[in-house]
Amino acid sequence: MTKEQYRKLTRNIRKPFNRYFAFRRLRKFHERRRSLEEIVQWAMNFGSSGYYRVRTSQMPSEILSLTRAVAELKPEVILEIGTARGGTLLIWSQLATKQVITCDLEDLSEKESFLQSFPPPGSACRVTLLSGDSHGQAFKDRVARQLDGKKADFLFIDGDHTEKGVTADYAMYREFVRPGGIVAFHDIVESQPFATNQVYNLWKRLRLEQQTEEFIQDPGQSGFGIGMVRVPLK
Ligand SMILES: C[S@@+](CC[C@H](N)C(=O)[O-])C[C@H]1O[C@@H](n2cnc3c(N)ncnc32)[C@H](O)[C@@H]1O
């Protein structure tokens, strides 16, 4: 048995327990209405294990500033590229009133019912999970079908961090954002821990051309940083 097969086997054995504890944690989170600060703290420290681990790799002040800006839009529909462990999805699910569409290369089906339970009790927000490569035309068509003519208030691009990848995501998906809405990018600072994190190369062009805002916790930091583009009101 390979290491990966062993990992999968033990994950599957622990799955019912992890599921039980993850839903219990989610019920605790949903016990009362949460402030934006609390929502961000929960997204960063939710915990749980295996398929049900919720986590986000964000700087607290950066993601809180973005969360505040998105909340001000009173969003109905949010589109996210890059679900990973569902940390930012947990945040967006508390803000959107109608739908969050979240996309990832990874197959999210094992935890689908859990991620779809993220919106607060009584919310009409639906969470739609799409697995596949965001750069394919067929994948874009799936997103368009889900939107069904609606525009997103907010698009969060946190998927492929190469210059080519992030540029493709912006070029392909910005048309789905309404005038006055927001497109945000993660990992915009120039100094990055991985050579494949190249969002800065797109970001430095965008900030010359568009109405932008940056949230950077520490100007000397390596990695992170959130950049926000306001889609012009026509
Ligand atoms: C940094 S993580 C996202 C983190 C998440 N937004 C959060 O903070 O909670 C990036 C994710 O993007 C996904 N990804 C990378 N390239 C992608 C692509 N071309 N299409 C869809 N998802 C992609 C990866 O599988 C990974 O799970």
The ligand as an SDF file (V2000), in Angstrom:
LIG
                    3D

 27 29  0  0  0  0  0  0  0  0999 V2000
   -4.8820   29.0530   -1.6920 C   0  0  0  0  0  0  0  0  0  0  0  0
   -6.0360   27.7980   -1.9360 S   0  0  0  0  0  0  0  0  0  0  0  0
   -7.5730   28.6150   -1.6750 C   0  0  0  0  0  0  0  0  0  0  0  0
   -7.7610   29.0320   -0.2520 C   0  0  0  0  0  0  0  0  0  0  0  0
   -9.1420   29.4950    0.1320 C   0  0  0  0  0  0  0  0  0  0  0  0
   -9.6250   30.5520   -0.7390 N   0  0  0  0  0  0  0  0  0  0  0  0
   -9.1160   30.0140    1.5500 C   0  0  0  0  0  0  0  0  0  0  0  0
   -8.4090   30.9980    1.8270 O   0  0  0  0  0  0  0  0  0  0  0  0
   -9.7980   29.4320    2.3960 O   0  0  0  0  0  0  0  0  0  0  0  0
   -5.9900   27.6000   -3.6610 C   0  0  0  0  0  0  0  0  0  0  0  0
   -6.9250   26.5100   -4.1950 C   0  0  0  0  0  0  0  0  0  0  0  0
   -7.0780   26.7440   -5.6010 O   0  0  0  0  0  0  0  0  0  0  0  0
   -7.1980   25.5290   -6.2570 C   0  0  0  0  0  0  0  0  0  0  0  0
   -6.8160   25.7150   -7.6690 N   0  0  0  0  0  0  0  0  0  0  0  0
   -5.5740   25.8740   -8.1920 C   0  0  0  0  0  0  0  0  0  0  0  0
   -5.6340   25.9960   -9.5130 N   0  0  0  0  0  0  0  0  0  0  0  0
   -6.9410   25.9030   -9.8670 C   0  0  0  0  0  0  0  0  0  0  0  0
   -7.6350   25.9190  -11.1070 C   0  0  0  0  0  0  0  0  0  0  0  0
   -7.0080   26.0780  -12.2780 N   0  0  0  0  0  0  0  0  0  0  0  0
   -8.9840   25.7870  -11.0900 N   0  0  0  0  0  0  0  0  0  0  0  0
   -9.6530   25.6340   -9.9110 C   0  0  0  0  0  0  0  0  0  0  0  0
   -9.0370   25.6060   -8.7120 N   0  0  0  0  0  0  0  0  0  0  0  0
   -7.7020   25.7370   -8.6840 C   0  0  0  0  0  0  0  0  0  0  0  0
   -6.2800   24.5760   -5.4880 C   0  0  0  0  0  0  0  0  0  0  0  0
   -6.6870   23.2340   -5.6530 O   0  0  0  0  0  0  0  0  0  0  0  0
   -6.4130   25.0810   -4.0510 C   0  0  0  0  0  0  0  0  0  0  0  0
   -7.3350   24.3000   -3.3190 O   0  0  0  0  0  0  0  0  0  0  0  0
  1  2  1  0
  2  3  1  0
  2 10  1  0
  3  4  1  0
  4  5  1  0
  5  6  1  0
  5  7  1  0
  7  8  2  0
  7  9  1  0
 10 11  1  0
 11 12  1  0
 11 26  1  0
 12 13  1  0
 13 14  1  0
 13 24  1  0
 14 15  1  0
 14 23  1  0
 15 16  2  0
 16 17  1  0
 17 18  1  0
 17 23  2  0
 18 19  1  0
 18 20  2  0
 20 21  1  0
 21 22  2  0
 22 23  1  0
 24 25  1  0
 24 26  1  0
 26 27  1  0
M  CHG  2   2   1   9  -1
M  END
$$$$
